[in-house]
Amino acid sequence: MSATLRQVAHAAGLSLATVSRALAGSPRCSVDARSRAQAAAERLG
């Protein structure tokens, strides 16, 4: 089962909106937030 955005956000310590932007590759998201979201998503599956 894949992790939900909410689970990724909680694990990364980010908001749901930030995780959504980060994983979509939005330029409105910082490099730090993007790497935290991606790392959390990989950890959670």
mmCIF entry with sequence, helices, sheets and N, C-alpha, C, O atoms, coordinates in Angstrom:
data_MODEL
# 
_entry.id   MODEL 
# 
_entity.id                         1 
_entity.type                       polymer 
_entity.pdbx_number_of_molecules   1 
# 
_entity_poly.entity_id                      1 
_entity_poly.type                           'polypeptide(L)' 
_entity_poly.nstd_linkage                   no 
_entity_poly.nstd_monomer                   no 
_entity_poly.pdbx_seq_one_letter_code       MSATLRQVAHAAGLSLATVSRALAGSPRCSVDARSRAQAAAERLG 
_entity_poly.pdbx_seq_one_letter_code_can   MSATLRQVAHAAGLSLATVSRALAGSPRCSVDARSRAQAAAERLG 
_entity_poly.pdbx_strand_id                 A 
# 
loop_
_entity_poly_seq.entity_id 
_entity_poly_seq.num 
_entity_poly_seq.mon_id 
_entity_poly_seq.hetero 
1 1  MET n 
1 2  SER n 
1 3  ALA n 
1 4  THR n 
1 5  LEU n 
1 6  ARG n 
1 7  GLN n 
1 8  VAL n 
1 9  ALA n 
1 10 HIS n 
1 11 ALA n 
1 12 ALA n 
1 13 GLY n 
1 14 LEU n 
1 15 SER n 
1 16 LEU n 
1 17 ALA n 
1 18 THR n 
1 19 VAL n 
1 20 SER n 
1 21 ARG n 
1 22 ALA n 
1 23 LEU n 
1 24 ALA n 
1 25 GLY n 
1 26 SER n 
1 27 PRO n 
1 28 ARG n 
1 29 CYS n 
1 30 SER n 
1 31 VAL n 
1 32 ASP n 
1 33 ALA n 
1 34 ARG n 
1 35 SER n 
1 36 ARG n 
1 37 ALA n 
1 38 GLN n 
1 39 ALA n 
1 40 ALA n 
1 41 ALA n 
1 42 GLU n 
1 43 ARG n 
1 44 LEU n 
1 45 GLY n 
# 
_struct_asym.id          A 
_struct_asym.entity_id   1 
# 
loop_
_struct_conf.conf_type_id 
_struct_conf.id 
_struct_conf.pdbx_PDB_helix_id 
_struct_conf.beg_label_comp_id 
_struct_conf.beg_label_asym_id 
_struct_conf.beg_label_seq_id 
_struct_conf.pdbx_beg_PDB_ins_code 
_struct_conf.end_label_comp_id 
_struct_conf.end_label_asym_id 
_struct_conf.end_label_seq_id 
_struct_conf.pdbx_end_PDB_ins_code 
_struct_conf.beg_auth_comp_id 
_struct_conf.beg_auth_asym_id 
_struct_conf.beg_auth_seq_id 
_struct_conf.end_auth_comp_id 
_struct_conf.end_auth_asym_id 
_struct_conf.end_auth_seq_id 
_struct_conf.pdbx_PDB_helix_class 
_struct_conf.details 
_struct_conf.pdbx_PDB_helix_length 
HELX_P HELX_P1 AA1 LEU A 5  ? ALA A 12 ? LEU A 5  ALA A 12 1 ? 8  
HELX_P HELX_P2 AA2 LEU A 16 ? ALA A 24 ? LEU A 16 ALA A 24 1 ? 9  
HELX_P HELX_P3 AA3 VAL A 31 ? LEU A 44 ? VAL A 31 LEU A 44 1 ? 14 
# 
_struct_conf_type.id          HELX_P 
_struct_conf_type.criteria    ? 
_struct_conf_type.reference   ? 
# 
loop_
_atom_site.group_PDB 
_atom_site.id 
_atom_site.type_symbol 
_atom_site.label_atom_id 
_atom_site.label_alt_id 
_atom_site.label_comp_id 
_atom_site.label_asym_id 
_atom_site.label_entity_id 
_atom_site.label_seq_id 
_atom_site.pdbx_PDB_ins_code 
_atom_site.Cartn_x 
_atom_site.Cartn_y 
_atom_site.Cartn_z 
_atom_site.occupancy 
_atom_site.B_iso_or_equiv 
_atom_site.pdbx_formal_charge 
_atom_site.auth_seq_id 
_atom_site.auth_comp_id 
_atom_site.auth_asym_id 
_atom_site.auth_atom_id 
_atom_site.pdbx_PDB_model_num 
ATOM 1   N N  . MET A 1 1  ? 0.835  -1.175 0.000   1.00 0.00 ? 1  MET A N  1 
ATOM 2   C CA . MET A 1 1  ? 0.000  0.000  0.000   1.00 0.00 ? 1  MET A CA 1 
ATOM 3   C C  . MET A 1 1  ? 0.885  1.245  0.000   1.00 0.00 ? 1  MET A C  1 
ATOM 4   O O  . MET A 1 1  ? 1.861  1.314  0.746   1.00 0.00 ? 1  MET A O  1 
ATOM 5   N N  . SER A 1 2  ? 0.553  2.200  -0.812  1.00 0.00 ? 2  SER A N  1 
ATOM 6   C CA . SER A 1 2  ? 1.312  3.444  -0.892  1.00 0.00 ? 2  SER A CA 1 
ATOM 7   C C  . SER A 1 2  ? 0.949  4.368  0.259   1.00 0.00 ? 2  SER A C  1 
ATOM 8   O O  . SER A 1 2  ? -0.161 4.333  0.790   1.00 0.00 ? 2  SER A O  1 
ATOM 9   N N  . ALA A 1 3  ? 1.913  5.189  0.624   1.00 0.00 ? 3  ALA A N  1 
ATOM 10  C CA . ALA A 1 3  ? 1.678  6.178  1.675   1.00 0.00 ? 3  ALA A CA 1 
ATOM 11  C C  . ALA A 1 3  ? 0.813  7.307  1.129   1.00 0.00 ? 3  ALA A C  1 
ATOM 12  O O  . ALA A 1 3  ? 0.890  7.642  -0.053  1.00 0.00 ? 3  ALA A O  1 
ATOM 13  N N  . THR A 1 4  ? 0.005  7.880  1.981   1.00 0.00 ? 4  THR A N  1 
ATOM 14  C CA . THR A 1 4  ? -0.816 9.020  1.581   1.00 0.00 ? 4  THR A CA 1 
ATOM 15  C C  . THR A 1 4  ? 0.001  10.303 1.731   1.00 0.00 ? 4  THR A C  1 
ATOM 16  O O  . THR A 1 4  ? 1.024  10.320 2.414   1.00 0.00 ? 4  THR A O  1 
ATOM 17  N N  . LEU A 1 5  ? -0.458 11.368 1.089   1.00 0.00 ? 5  LEU A N  1 
ATOM 18  C CA . LEU A 1 5  ? 0.208  12.662 1.234   1.00 0.00 ? 5  LEU A CA 1 
ATOM 19  C C  . LEU A 1 5  ? 0.223  13.082 2.698   1.00 0.00 ? 5  LEU A C  1 
ATOM 20  O O  . LEU A 1 5  ? 1.203  13.656 3.173   1.00 0.00 ? 5  LEU A O  1 
ATOM 21  N N  . ARG A 1 6  ? -0.847 12.799 3.401   1.00 0.00 ? 6  ARG A N  1 
ATOM 22  C CA . ARG A 1 6  ? -0.934 13.159 4.820   1.00 0.00 ? 6  ARG A CA 1 
ATOM 23  C C  . ARG A 1 6  ? 0.148  12.440 5.626   1.00 0.00 ? 6  ARG A C  1 
ATOM 24  O O  . ARG A 1 6  ? 0.781  13.049 6.488   1.00 0.00 ? 6  ARG A O  1 
ATOM 25  N N  . GLN A 1 7  ? 0.366  11.155 5.355   1.00 0.00 ? 7  GLN A N  1 
ATOM 26  C CA . GLN A 1 7  ? 1.394  10.395 6.062   1.00 0.00 ? 7  GLN A CA 1 
ATOM 27  C C  . GLN A 1 7  ? 2.786  10.929 5.740   1.00 0.00 ? 7  GLN A C  1 
ATOM 28  O O  . GLN A 1 7  ? 3.632  11.047 6.627   1.00 0.00 ? 7  GLN A O  1 
ATOM 29  N N  . VAL A 1 8  ? 3.018  11.248 4.477   1.00 0.00 ? 8  VAL A N  1 
ATOM 30  C CA . VAL A 1 8  ? 4.313  11.799 4.066   1.00 0.00 ? 8  VAL A CA 1 
ATOM 31  C C  . VAL A 1 8  ? 4.535  13.149 4.736   1.00 0.00 ? 8  VAL A C  1 
ATOM 32  O O  . VAL A 1 8  ? 5.626  13.425 5.235   1.00 0.00 ? 8  VAL A O  1 
ATOM 33  N N  . ALA A 1 9  ? 3.506  13.987 4.749   1.00 0.00 ? 9  ALA A N  1 
ATOM 34  C CA . ALA A 1 9  ? 3.614  15.306 5.369   1.00 0.00 ? 9  ALA A CA 1 
ATOM 35  C C  . ALA A 1 9  ? 3.951  15.177 6.853   1.00 0.00 ? 9  ALA A C  1 
ATOM 36  O O  . ALA A 1 9  ? 4.814  15.894 7.360   1.00 0.00 ? 9  ALA A O  1 
ATOM 37  N N  . HIS A 1 10 ? 3.281  14.276 7.540   1.00 0.00 ? 10 HIS A N  1 
ATOM 38  C CA . HIS A 1 10 ? 3.536  14.080 8.968   1.00 0.00 ? 10 HIS A CA 1 
ATOM 39  C C  . HIS A 1 10 ? 4.972  13.603 9.195   1.00 0.00 ? 10 HIS A C  1 
ATOM 40  O O  . HIS A 1 10 ? 5.663  14.113 10.077  1.00 0.00 ? 10 HIS A O  1 
ATOM 41  N N  . ALA A 1 11 ? 5.419  12.632 8.409   1.00 0.00 ? 11 ALA A N  1 
ATOM 42  C CA . ALA A 1 11 ? 6.765  12.079 8.569   1.00 0.00 ? 11 ALA A CA 1 
ATOM 43  C C  . ALA A 1 11 ? 7.848  13.107 8.255   1.00 0.00 ? 11 ALA A C  1 
ATOM 44  O O  . ALA A 1 11 ? 8.913  13.097 8.871   1.00 0.00 ? 11 ALA A O  1 
ATOM 45  N N  . ALA A 1 12 ? 7.579  13.991 7.303   1.00 0.00 ? 12 ALA A N  1 
ATOM 46  C CA . ALA A 1 12 ? 8.566  14.992 6.894   1.00 0.00 ? 12 ALA A CA 1 
ATOM 47  C C  . ALA A 1 12 ? 8.483  16.267 7.722   1.00 0.00 ? 12 ALA A C  1 
ATOM 48  O O  . ALA A 1 12 ? 9.377  17.110 7.652   1.00 0.00 ? 12 ALA A O  1 
ATOM 49  N N  . GLY A 1 13 ? 7.427  16.415 8.500   1.00 0.00 ? 13 GLY A N  1 
ATOM 50  C CA . GLY A 1 13 ? 7.243  17.640 9.269   1.00 0.00 ? 13 GLY A CA 1 
ATOM 51  C C  . GLY A 1 13 ? 6.879  18.823 8.392   1.00 0.00 ? 13 GLY A C  1 
ATOM 52  O O  . GLY A 1 13 ? 7.262  19.958 8.675   1.00 0.00 ? 13 GLY A O  1 
ATOM 53  N N  . LEU A 1 14 ? 6.137  18.552 7.325   1.00 0.00 ? 14 LEU A N  1 
ATOM 54  C CA . LEU A 1 14 ? 5.728  19.581 6.369   1.00 0.00 ? 14 LEU A CA 1 
ATOM 55  C C  . LEU A 1 14 ? 4.211  19.611 6.266   1.00 0.00 ? 14 LEU A C  1 
ATOM 56  O O  . LEU A 1 14 ? 3.529  18.684 6.704   1.00 0.00 ? 14 LEU A O  1 
ATOM 57  N N  . SER A 1 15 ? 3.696  20.675 5.686   1.00 0.00 ? 15 SER A N  1 
ATOM 58  C CA . SER A 1 15 ? 2.250  20.744 5.467   1.00 0.00 ? 15 SER A CA 1 
ATOM 59  C C  . SER A 1 15 ? 1.870  19.870 4.276   1.00 0.00 ? 15 SER A C  1 
ATOM 60  O O  . SER A 1 15 ? 2.705  19.525 3.439   1.00 0.00 ? 15 SER A O  1 
ATOM 61  N N  . LEU A 1 16 ? 0.609  19.530 4.226   1.00 0.00 ? 16 LEU A N  1 
ATOM 62  C CA . LEU A 1 16 ? 0.082  18.738 3.123   1.00 0.00 ? 16 LEU A CA 1 
ATOM 63  C C  . LEU A 1 16 ? 0.302  19.450 1.790   1.00 0.00 ? 16 LEU A C  1 
ATOM 64  O O  . LEU A 1 16 ? 0.699  18.825 0.807   1.00 0.00 ? 16 LEU A O  1 
ATOM 65  N N  . ALA A 1 17 ? 0.043  20.748 1.760   1.00 0.00 ? 17 ALA A N  1 
ATOM 66  C CA . ALA A 1 17 ? 0.210  21.524 0.526   1.00 0.00 ? 17 ALA A CA 1 
ATOM 67  C C  . ALA A 1 17 ? 1.667  21.549 0.081   1.00 0.00 ? 17 ALA A C  1 
ATOM 68  O O  . ALA A 1 17 ? 1.954  21.448 -1.111  1.00 0.00 ? 17 ALA A O  1 
ATOM 69  N N  . THR A 1 18 ? 2.584  21.683 1.028   1.00 0.00 ? 18 THR A N  1 
ATOM 70  C CA . THR A 1 18 ? 4.010  21.714 0.681   1.00 0.00 ? 18 THR A CA 1 
ATOM 71  C C  . THR A 1 18 ? 4.452  20.381 0.111   1.00 0.00 ? 18 THR A C  1 
ATOM 72  O O  . THR A 1 18 ? 5.201  20.345 -0.865  1.00 0.00 ? 18 THR A O  1 
ATOM 73  N N  . VAL A 1 19 ? 4.001  19.288 0.702   1.00 0.00 ? 19 VAL A N  1 
ATOM 74  C CA . VAL A 1 19 ? 4.355  17.961 0.190   1.00 0.00 ? 19 VAL A CA 1 
ATOM 75  C C  . VAL A 1 19 ? 3.795  17.775 -1.214  1.00 0.00 ? 19 VAL A C  1 
ATOM 76  O O  . VAL A 1 19 ? 4.478  17.244 -2.090  1.00 0.00 ? 19 VAL A O  1 
ATOM 77  N N  . SER A 1 20 ? 2.577  18.204 -1.429  1.00 0.00 ? 20 SER A N  1 
ATOM 78  C CA . SER A 1 20 ? 1.972  18.097 -2.751  1.00 0.00 ? 20 SER A CA 1 
ATOM 79  C C  . SER A 1 20 ? 2.793  18.863 -3.783  1.00 0.00 ? 20 SER A C  1 
ATOM 80  O O  . SER A 1 20 ? 3.090  18.341 -4.858  1.00 0.00 ? 20 SER A O  1 
ATOM 81  N N  . ARG A 1 21 ? 3.162  20.106 -3.453  1.00 0.00 ? 21 ARG A N  1 
ATOM 82  C CA . ARG A 1 21 ? 3.975  20.913 -4.373  1.00 0.00 ? 21 ARG A CA 1 
ATOM 83  C C  . ARG A 1 21 ? 5.353  20.294 -4.579  1.00 0.00 ? 21 ARG A C  1 
ATOM 84  O O  . ARG A 1 21 ? 5.866  20.266 -5.698  1.00 0.00 ? 21 ARG A O  1 
ATOM 85  N N  . ALA A 1 22 ? 5.951  19.798 -3.496  1.00 0.00 ? 22 ALA A N  1 
ATOM 86  C CA . ALA A 1 22 ? 7.298  19.230 -3.577  1.00 0.00 ? 22 ALA A CA 1 
ATOM 87  C C  . ALA A 1 22 ? 7.337  18.009 -4.487  1.00 0.00 ? 22 ALA A C  1 
ATOM 88  O O  . ALA A 1 22 ? 8.218  17.889 -5.338  1.00 0.00 ? 22 ALA A O  1 
ATOM 89  N N  . LEU A 1 23 ? 6.385  17.110 -4.305  1.00 0.00 ? 23 LEU A N  1 
ATOM 90  C CA . LEU A 1 23 ? 6.381  15.879 -5.094  1.00 0.00 ? 23 LEU A CA 1 
ATOM 91  C C  . LEU A 1 23 ? 5.973  16.121 -6.544  1.00 0.00 ? 23 LEU A C  1 
ATOM 92  O O  . LEU A 1 23 ? 6.284  15.319 -7.424  1.00 0.00 ? 23 LEU A O  1 
ATOM 93  N N  . ALA A 1 24 ? 5.279  17.226 -6.788  1.00 0.00 ? 24 ALA A N  1 
ATOM 94  C CA . ALA A 1 24 ? 4.895  17.585 -8.156  1.00 0.00 ? 24 ALA A CA 1 
ATOM 95  C C  . ALA A 1 24 ? 6.006  18.357 -8.864  1.00 0.00 ? 24 ALA A C  1 
ATOM 96  O O  . ALA A 1 24 ? 5.924  18.603 -10.068 1.00 0.00 ? 24 ALA A O  1 
ATOM 97  N N  . GLY A 1 25 ? 7.050  18.742 -8.114  1.00 0.00 ? 25 GLY A N  1 
ATOM 98  C CA . GLY A 1 25 ? 8.163  19.468 -8.711  1.00 0.00 ? 25 GLY A CA 1 
ATOM 99  C C  . GLY A 1 25 ? 7.908  20.947 -8.915  1.00 0.00 ? 25 GLY A C  1 
ATOM 100 O O  . GLY A 1 25 ? 8.513  21.565 -9.792  1.00 0.00 ? 25 GLY A O  1 
ATOM 101 N N  . SER A 1 26 ? 7.035  21.515 -8.133  1.00 0.00 ? 26 SER A N  1 
ATOM 102 C CA . SER A 1 26 ? 6.695  22.929 -8.266  1.00 0.00 ? 26 SER A CA 1 
ATOM 103 C C  . SER A 1 26 ? 7.893  23.820 -7.935  1.00 0.00 ? 26 SER A C  1 
ATOM 104 O O  . SER A 1 26 ? 8.626  23.543 -6.986  1.00 0.00 ? 26 SER A O  1 
ATOM 105 N N  . PRO A 1 27 ? 8.095  24.880 -8.708  1.00 0.00 ? 27 PRO A N  1 
ATOM 106 C CA . PRO A 1 27 ? 9.178  25.824 -8.395  1.00 0.00 ? 27 PRO A CA 1 
ATOM 107 C C  . PRO A 1 27 ? 8.883  26.647 -7.136  1.00 0.00 ? 27 PRO A C  1 
ATOM 108 O O  . PRO A 1 27 ? 9.775  27.324 -6.625  1.00 0.00 ? 27 PRO A O  1 
ATOM 109 N N  . ARG A 1 28 ? 7.653  26.601 -6.631  1.00 0.00 ? 28 ARG A N  1 
ATOM 110 C CA . ARG A 1 28 ? 7.270  27.326 -5.416  1.00 0.00 ? 28 ARG A CA 1 
ATOM 111 C C  . ARG A 1 28 ? 7.704  26.595 -4.151  1.00 0.00 ? 28 ARG A C  1 
ATOM 112 O O  . ARG A 1 28 ? 7.384  27.034 -3.046  1.00 0.00 ? 28 ARG A O  1 
ATOM 113 N N  . CYS A 1 29 ? 8.419  25.499 -4.295  1.00 0.00 ? 29 CYS A N  1 
ATOM 114 C CA . CYS A 1 29 ? 8.822  24.681 -3.160  1.00 0.00 ? 29 CYS A CA 1 
ATOM 115 C C  . CYS A 1 29 ? 10.343 24.740 -3.012  1.00 0.00 ? 29 CYS A C  1 
ATOM 116 O O  . CYS A 1 29 ? 11.070 24.645 -4.001  1.00 0.00 ? 29 CYS A O  1 
ATOM 117 N N  . SER A 1 30 ? 10.821 24.895 -1.778  1.00 0.00 ? 30 SER A N  1 
ATOM 118 C CA . SER A 1 30 ? 12.267 24.975 -1.552  1.00 0.00 ? 30 SER A CA 1 
ATOM 119 C C  . SER A 1 30 ? 12.932 23.619 -1.791  1.00 0.00 ? 30 SER A C  1 
ATOM 120 O O  . SER A 1 30 ? 12.292 22.569 -1.738  1.00 0.00 ? 30 SER A O  1 
ATOM 121 N N  . VAL A 1 31 ? 14.218 23.679 -2.052  1.00 0.00 ? 31 VAL A N  1 
ATOM 122 C CA . VAL A 1 31 ? 14.994 22.459 -2.265  1.00 0.00 ? 31 VAL A CA 1 
ATOM 123 C C  . VAL A 1 31 ? 14.971 21.596 -1.004  1.00 0.00 ? 31 VAL A C  1 
ATOM 124 O O  . VAL A 1 31 ? 14.866 20.372 -1.085  1.00 0.00 ? 31 VAL A O  1 
ATOM 125 N N  . ASP A 1 32 ? 15.068 22.238 0.154   1.00 0.00 ? 32 ASP A N  1 
ATOM 126 C CA . ASP A 1 32 ? 15.043 21.502 1.420   1.00 0.00 ? 32 ASP A CA 1 
ATOM 127 C C  . ASP A 1 32 ? 13.719 20.760 1.605   1.00 0.00 ? 32 ASP A C  1 
ATOM 128 O O  . ASP A 1 32 ? 13.708 19.579 1.951   1.00 0.00 ? 32 ASP A O  1 
ATOM 129 N N  . ALA A 1 33 ? 12.621 21.448 1.378   1.00 0.00 ? 33 ALA A N  1 
ATOM 130 C CA . ALA A 1 33 ? 11.306 20.819 1.534   1.00 0.00 ? 33 ALA A CA 1 
ATOM 131 C C  . ALA A 1 33 ? 11.130 19.687 0.531   1.00 0.00 ? 33 ALA A C  1 
ATOM 132 O O  . ALA A 1 33 ? 10.577 18.638 0.862   1.00 0.00 ? 33 ALA A O  1 
ATOM 133 N N  . ARG A 1 34 ? 11.601 19.900 -0.692  1.00 0.00 ? 34 ARG A N  1 
ATOM 134 C CA . ARG A 1 34 ? 11.484 18.859 -1.716  1.00 0.00 ? 34 ARG A CA 1 
ATOM 135 C C  . ARG A 1 34 ? 12.261 17.616 -1.304  1.00 0.00 ? 34 ARG A C  1 
ATOM 136 O O  . ARG A 1 34 ? 11.755 16.502 -1.434  1.00 0.00 ? 34 ARG A O  1 
ATOM 137 N N  . SER A 1 35 ? 13.477 17.790 -0.812  1.00 0.00 ? 35 SER A N  1 
ATOM 138 C CA . SER A 1 35 ? 14.272 16.625 -0.428  1.00 0.00 ? 35 SER A CA 1 
ATOM 139 C C  . SER A 1 35 ? 13.688 15.929 0.801   1.00 0.00 ? 35 SER A C  1 
ATOM 140 O O  . SER A 1 35 ? 13.720 14.701 0.887   1.00 0.00 ? 35 SER A O  1 
ATOM 141 N N  . ARG A 1 36 ? 13.153 16.700 1.755   1.00 0.00 ? 36 ARG A N  1 
ATOM 142 C CA . ARG A 1 36 ? 12.510 16.090 2.929   1.00 0.00 ? 36 ARG A CA 1 
ATOM 143 C C  . ARG A 1 36 ? 11.274 15.296 2.528   1.00 0.00 ? 36 ARG A C  1 
ATOM 144 O O  . ARG A 1 36 ? 11.058 14.193 3.029   1.00 0.00 ? 36 ARG A O  1 
ATOM 145 N N  . ALA A 1 37 ? 10.468 15.842 1.636   1.00 0.00 ? 37 ALA A N  1 
ATOM 146 C CA . ALA A 1 37 ? 9.259  15.150 1.185   1.00 0.00 ? 37 ALA A CA 1 
ATOM 147 C C  . ALA A 1 37 ? 9.610  13.882 0.417   1.00 0.00 ? 37 ALA A C  1 
ATOM 148 O O  . ALA A 1 37 ? 8.990  12.838 0.618   1.00 0.00 ? 37 ALA A O  1 
ATOM 149 N N  . GLN A 1 38 ? 10.601 13.971 -0.460  1.00 0.00 ? 38 GLN A N  1 
ATOM 150 C CA . GLN A 1 38 ? 10.996 12.796 -1.237  1.00 0.00 ? 38 GLN A CA 1 
ATOM 151 C C  . GLN A 1 38 ? 11.571 11.704 -0.344  1.00 0.00 ? 38 GLN A C  1 
ATOM 152 O O  . GLN A 1 38 ? 11.281 10.524 -0.539  1.00 0.00 ? 38 GLN A O  1 
ATOM 153 N N  . ALA A 1 39 ? 12.385 12.092 0.634   1.00 0.00 ? 39 ALA A N  1 
ATOM 154 C CA . ALA A 1 39 ? 12.964 11.107 1.550   1.00 0.00 ? 39 ALA A CA 1 
ATOM 155 C C  . ALA A 1 39 ? 11.870 10.416 2.369   1.00 0.00 ? 39 ALA A C  1 
ATOM 156 O O  . ALA A 1 39 ? 11.900 9.199  2.553   1.00 0.00 ? 39 ALA A O  1 
ATOM 157 N N  . ALA A 1 40 ? 10.917 11.189 2.852   1.00 0.00 ? 40 ALA A N  1 
ATOM 158 C CA . ALA A 1 40 ? 9.822  10.607 3.635   1.00 0.00 ? 40 ALA A CA 1 
ATOM 159 C C  . ALA A 1 40 ? 8.974  9.677  2.774   1.00 0.00 ? 40 ALA A C  1 
ATOM 160 O O  . ALA A 1 40 ? 8.569  8.607  3.228   1.00 0.00 ? 40 ALA A O  1 
ATOM 161 N N  . ALA A 1 41 ? 8.707  10.077 1.542   1.00 0.00 ? 41 ALA A N  1 
ATOM 162 C CA . ALA A 1 41 ? 7.909  9.243  0.639   1.00 0.00 ? 41 ALA A CA 1 
ATOM 163 C C  . ALA A 1 41 ? 8.623  7.923  0.347   1.00 0.00 ? 41 ALA A C  1 
ATOM 164 O O  . ALA A 1 41 ? 7.989  6.869  0.298   1.00 0.00 ? 41 ALA A O  1 
ATOM 165 N N  . GLU A 1 42 ? 9.930  7.983  0.156   1.00 0.00 ? 42 GLU A N  1 
ATOM 166 C CA . GLU A 1 42 ? 10.688 6.753  -0.098  1.00 0.00 ? 42 GLU A CA 1 
ATOM 167 C C  . GLU A 1 42 ? 10.696 5.847  1.130   1.00 0.00 ? 42 GLU A C  1 
ATOM 168 O O  . GLU A 1 42 ? 10.564 4.629  1.007   1.00 0.00 ? 42 GLU A O  1 
ATOM 169 N N  . ARG A 1 43 ? 10.852 6.443  2.318   1.00 0.00 ? 43 ARG A N  1 
ATOM 170 C CA . ARG A 1 43 ? 10.846 5.643  3.554   1.00 0.00 ? 43 ARG A CA 1 
ATOM 171 C C  . ARG A 1 43 ? 9.511  4.943  3.765   1.00 0.00 ? 43 ARG A C  1 
ATOM 172 O O  . ARG A 1 43 ? 9.465  3.786  4.183   1.00 0.00 ? 43 ARG A O  1 
ATOM 173 N N  . LEU A 1 44 ? 8.430  5.653  3.472   1.00 0.00 ? 44 LEU A N  1 
ATOM 174 C CA . LEU A 1 44 ? 7.095  5.112  3.730   1.00 0.00 ? 44 LEU A CA 1 
ATOM 175 C C  . LEU A 1 44 ? 6.591  4.193  2.621   1.00 0.00 ? 44 LEU A C  1 
ATOM 176 O O  . LEU A 1 44 ? 5.660  3.412  2.816   1.00 0.00 ? 44 LEU A O  1 
ATOM 177 N N  . GLY A 1 45 ? 7.216  4.300  1.473   1.00 0.00 ? 45 GLY A N  1 
ATOM 178 C CA . GLY A 1 45 ? 6.808  3.447  0.358   1.00 0.00 ? 45 GLY A CA 1 
ATOM 179 C C  . GLY A 1 45 ? 5.790  4.110  -0.464  1.00 0.00 ? 45 GLY A C  1 
ATOM 180 O O  . GLY A 1 45 ? 5.326  3.540  -1.452  1.00 0.00 ? 45 GLY A O  1 
# 
